[in-house]
Amino acid sequence: MNIKLIIGIGNKNKNLQKTRHNIGIWFINKLLKKKAKLNKIYKLYIKKKYIYIYVPKSYINKIGKNIKKIKKKLNIKTKNILIVYDDINIKPGLCKIENNNKKKTTHNGIKNIIKWNIKKNFYKLRIGIGRPNNKNNLNNYVLSKPKNLEKKLINKIIKKCIYYIKKLIKNNKLNKIQNILNNKQIKCLIK
C-alpha cells in the first residue's frame, strides 16, 4: 500500500463540524495540526514522502463526484487513496483499516464514492462512533455531537491512527498496521 492521498469526509455545514458524522474531518484537522479549509488540497511531508490531504466541500452523501475530480486532477490511482470516516458499527475508541474490496457498507458517503465509479482498491480508515440505543434515531445520532466520554475516546483513537498511518506511509506494511489498528485491544481507555 502506497498512500498518496488522504481524504477525510464529513459535511460542509459549519453547524455540523463537531458532529459524529464529521470524524473524517476531525482526523484531517489533527493530521494537519490546524483546521482544514474545505476543497483545498494540502501537501504534507510525512516520513520523507509528500502526501496530498483533502477535505471535499460537499454533503457526505454527495461526496463521490468531488473525490473523482480530485483523483483525476492529482492523477492518483484509486489504490493510493485512503478515505477516513466515521463508522456506527465500531465502538468509540476503536478503528479499522482495510481495503474496500467490494464489502457492503451502510455509510452513505462510501456508497456515493462507489456510485461515482471509484469502486475498488481504495483504502478505508473507519473510526468508531458507536450506535444509538434507538435504531430510529440514527440520523439524529450521527448528526449530533458525541458525549464527553465518547469525544475523548474518539480523539484518542484519532491520535493513535495518525501515528500508525504515518508508520504505514513510511514502510507500506499494511498487514502489520492492520494487526495493530484492527485489534480490539488497542481500545483507548480513559484514565
N, C-alpha and C positions, 0 to 999 in steps of 0.2 A: 504494500500500500504506500503510495507516494502522494501525500496530501499537498495540493497546490492552492486550493480554495476552501475556506471555511465559511459557511453561511449559517447565520443564526436567524431563525424565523420567529415571527410574532406578528402582532397587529400594529398598524401605523398610528392609531389614535393615541394622543398624549394621555388621556384618562385611562388607557389600558396598559400603560407601560409597566406598572408594578403588579400586574396580574399573573396568575399561574401560566396562562397561555403565552406569555412573553419570555419564558425561561431561555429560549434560544438567544434573545437579545441581551438578557442578563449575562449570559456566558460571554458574548462578544464584548460587552462593556468591561467585564473583568479581564478578559484577554488583552484588550487594548489599553486598559487602565484609564479609561475615560468613556464618556457617553458617546456612542457611535451615532453619526448622522445617518439617517435612512437614505438609501440609494447611493451612498458614497462608497467608493472602492478604496480600501486601505491596503497598504503593503507593509507587512510586518516581517522583520528579520528574526527568525526563530531557529536556533541551533544551526547557524551558518547557512540557512536557506531562506529565500524570500517566499512568503505565503500571502496570498490575497485574502482579505477579510471583507465580508459583505453582509449587509442587512437590507433586504428588499423593502421598498416603500409600498406596502400593499396590505390588504387584509389577508389573514392567514389562509383562508380558503380560496384565494385567487393568486397565490404566490408563484405558481409554476411558470407563467409567462415571463415574469421578471427574471427568474432563475435561468430559463432557457436563453434569454437575451444576454445576460451577463456571462454565461458559459461560452456563448458564441463570440462576444466581444473580447474576452480574455483568451480565446482559443484554448480552452481547457477541456480535457476529456472528462466524461462522467466519472470514470474510475478514480479521478483525482480530486473528487469533491467530497467534503464532509459536511453534512447538514445536522445542525444541533437544534433540538426542540424538546418540548415537554411531552410527558407520557403519563396518562392516567393509570396505566396498567403496571406501573412501577411505583413503589412507595417513596415518599420524600427521603432523601439521604442515600438513595441508590441510583444506579445508572446502568446502561448497557451500550456497548459499541458493537456495530455489526454491519455487514454488507446488506444492501437492500434485497438482493436476490429473490424478488417476487413474493416476499412474505405478505400476508394480508395485513392491512393496517386499519385502524379506526381513526387515525389522525387526519383531519380534513386538509391540512397543509401538505402532507406527504401524498395523499390521494391526488391533489391538484398537480403536484410536481410530476407524478406518474402520468397523469392525463396529458400533460404537455410533452409527451414522448421522451421523458427522462426516466426511462423505465427500470434500468438495472445498473448494477455496478457502482452506484454511488454508495457512500458510507453514511451511517446514521449514528449520532450520539443522542440517545434517548435519556433524558433526565427526569426522574420520577417526581410526580406531583401528587400521586395517590388519587383515590376516588371519593366522591361524596357518599354519605350514608344512603341518601335517597337518589336512586338512578334517574329519576325525573328531573333532578336539579343539576344535571351535568353541565349545561351551558352556563348557568349562573356560577357554578363552581369554578370552571376554567377561566371565566372572565372576572373573577374576584381575586382579591389579594390573599395570599396564604396567611395563616395564623402565625404568630411569632415563632413558635417552635418549628413549624414547617419551614418557615423562611430561613431560620438558622441552619436547618438540615440541608436545604436546597443550596444555600450559599457555600456551605462546607463541601458538598459534593461537587459543585461547580469548580471550586478551588482545586480539588483533587483531580478532577477531569482535565483541567488546564495543565496541571503538572504532567499528567500521563500523556496527553495529546502532544505536548512538546517533546516528550521522550519518543513517541511514535514518529513524529516528524524527523527526528534525528536518526533513528535506526530502522524505520519501516517494518518493525516486527509486530504485526497486528496480533498474532496469536498470543504473544506474551502479554501485551497490553489488555487484550480481551480477558485473559485469565485473571488479571488483576481487577479491572473495572467491572466485569460481569459477575464477579464473585460477591455473593451477598454479605460476606464478612467485611467488605470494605465500608459497610454502612457507617455513616458518620454519626457518632453518638454525641449528644450534648452533655458536657460535664459542668 
